[in-house]
Amino acid sequence: MSTTKNKKIPTELGTENIGKLLMQYAIPAIIAQTAASLYNMIDSVFIGHIPNVGAEAISGLATTFPFMNLSAAFGAMVGVGGATQLSVRLGQRDYDSAKNILGNLVTLNVIMGCIFAGVSLIFLDEILRFFGASETTLPFARDFMQIILYGNVVTHLYFGINAALRASGHPKQAMYATIITVVMNIILAPLFIYALGWGIKGAATATILAQCITLIWQTRLLSNPNELLHLQRGIYKLKREIVSGILSIGMSPFFINAAACIVVIIINKGLRSYSENGDLSIAAYGIANRIQFVFVMVVLGLTQGMQPIVGYNYGARRHDRVRKALMLTIIWGTAVTTLGFIISEFMPETVAKAFTTESELIDKAAWAMRVMSIFMPLIGFQLVTTNFFQSIGKVNKSIFLSLTRQVLLLIPLLIILPMFIGEEGVWYSMPISDIIAAMLTIVMLYIQFREWKRESNNL
Amino acid sequence: MKNYVISIGRQLGSGGKEIAEKLGAMLNIKVYDKTLLEVAARDSGLDTTVFEDADERETSGFLNGLFSIHGSMSNYIPGDSYMTNDKLFEIQSETIRELADKEPCIIVGRCSEYVLRDHPKKLSIFITADTQERIERIMEKESLNHEKAVEFIEKGDKRRRSYHDYYATTHWGEARSYDICVNSSRMGIEGTVNFLYNFITNSFV
C-alpha cells in the first residue's frame, strides 16, 4: 500500500524546476478532471441528437442538472468525510479503525442513497417544477430522473468507494474507474438511445449501468484480502463516533455542492419568469454552462498540480519559488480559459451543434455562450489565485474569493438585474460577477505580495 | 530490547509541562514538547512556523472542513504530497515514532499516546489539576486577570480536545485512553513527580 511509503514529503518540490514539477503534478489531475467533466456532458450530447426530439427534451434535461448536483452534495458529504478520516487513520497505520470507517462509509452511502431516492421519487414532479421544469418539459425530465433515482444508491456507492480508493493509496485505480465509466457510458448510451430506441430513458440507463459495472470492479479491488484495508465482514455496523466524524467533515463539501445547486435553480427560475420562451432559455443555459464547465475543470486540475508545489515551498520559506509557481500556473490557467473565450466568442454555433439539431436552440445557446464568456480569460486567473490562497493555508481568503464569484455577487445580481432589464439581466449577471470577482482577486493578491515584501525587508 | 517511552497529556495549567521536565531530569532522559516541532521541521525541510501554526489547534469546524475537501479530491497526484494539516500531523507522528525508537524519552501532548499505541514499552499519563489551581497558575504564567485566565483555559482545553479527538481514536483526558490519570493538586508538583517516578520505574522493572 503506497501510504506506507512516501511518508515524508518529496524534497524535489523544493529543488526541481518549477515548470517540470507543474507538468508532472498537473497532468494526471487535468486528465481526471476532464474525464469528470465529460461525464456530465455525454448524456446531453446524445439526447440532443435523438431524431425528432427537440428543445423540450434538452430543456427537461437541463432542469435535472441541479437535481444531480443535490444528489452529488449528499454523496460528497459521506464520500469526502469518510475519505478524509480514512486517510488520517491510514497515515497512522491504524488499520483497525480504518476498516470500520470504510464499512461505515459504505453503509452510510446506502442509507443516504435510499433516503434521497425515496423522498425524491415521491415528490419528483414538485421538485422538478421547482427546479424550472414546465408542463412541456416535465415528462422528459421525469423519464430521465426516475431511472437516475432508481440507481441513486449505485451512484453514491460508486463515488464513495472511488474516494475511499484514492484515500487508501490507489489513486491510479480511482482515476481508471472514472475513465472506464466515461468510456462505457459513451459506448452504451448510443446503443440504448438509438439502437434499442429507449430515447431519453436509454441515456439514464446507460449512465447507471456504466456505474454499476465500475462499482463491481471497484468492489473486487477493495475486497482483495491481501490488502491491509479491504471490505470484509463486521465493519458495516454504524458506529456513532465514526458517523458523526464523517458528517462533521462532510458538512462543508455538502454546502459547496448545495450552493451550486441553488445558483442553477435561481438562474432557471429567472429564465422561466423573465424569458418569452423559458424552456428554450433554460435549455440554452444548460448547453452554455456545460461548455464553460469543461474549461473550469481543466483549470481546477491545473491548480491541483500547483498546490503541492506552492504548499511545500511556502512551508520551506522559498517565496521566490512560490511566486514563480503561481505566475506559471496563472499563465497556463489564463491560456486555458482564453481558449474557451475564443471558442465561445467566435465559433459558438459549432459547439452548440454538438448538443442539439434545433436551429432555434443553436442560435440561443450560441448567444448565451457569447454573453457568459465575455470575461472568461479572467476566470482562469481568478480560479488559480483562489486555490493559491488555499495552498498557503489562507483558507478564509480562499473561501471568500470562491464564494464571491459563484454566490455572494452572483445571487444578488441574478435577483436584481432582471428587475430592470428582464431576461438579459439573468445572462449578464454571470460575466458581471466574473469581472468584479476578478478585480477583488487582484486587490487581495496585491495586498498579499505587499505584505511579503514588507516581511522580507524587515529581515 | 526496545527503549521505553513516556507520553504525557495534560490540561492547560495543570503543571504537566513542569512535571514532565522534572521527570525527565530524574530519569535522565530527553523531554520533547514544542521542541518536537523543530525536529519534525528539520527532518522535512519545512519551516518550524508551519508546524507551529498547525500545532494542537482546533481541527473541526466549517473552514477546516472546506480545506480538507481539496485534500481528498486532489489525491490524483502522485506522491500524495499535500501540505494539509493532516499531512503535517503525519510527518510529526513519524518524528515521534523515530524519537521513541532512538532512545528513551518523554513526549508531551501531540496525541503521542495514540501515535505510540503499538510501542511495546510505552506508558501514557494524563495530568489534571483542580480548576482553581489551574486558573492561578495561568494567571501567573501568562500574566492575566482572573476572567481572562478562565477564558484562556476554556479555549485551550477545547482546542486540545478537538485536535486530539480528530487525530486519535481515543478521547482526550478520559481515563480509559491512558495508563494513569493524576490530579496534580492532590500531591503537589513535587509529590506527583515522585509518585510518577515510582510508577514508571516499577513498570519497567
Interface residues (C-beta under 8 A of the other chain):
Chain A: S2 T3 N6 K7 K8 I9 P10 T11 L13 G14 Q24 Y25 P28 A29 A32 A76 V80 A83 T84 S87 V88 R89 G91 Q92 D94 S97 A163 R166 A167 G169 P171 A174 M175 G245 S248 I249 G250 M251 S252 P253 F255 I256 Q304 G305 Q307 P308 G311 Y312 Y314 G315 A316 R317 N387 Q390 S391 G393 V395 N396 I399
Chain B: D43 S44 G45 L46 D47 V50 D53 S60 F62 L63 N64 G65 L66 F67 S68 I69 H70 G71 S72 M73 S74 N75 Y76 I77 P78 G79 D80 S81 Y82 M83 D86 K87 F89 E90 I91 S93 E94 Y114 V115 R117 Y166 Y167 T169
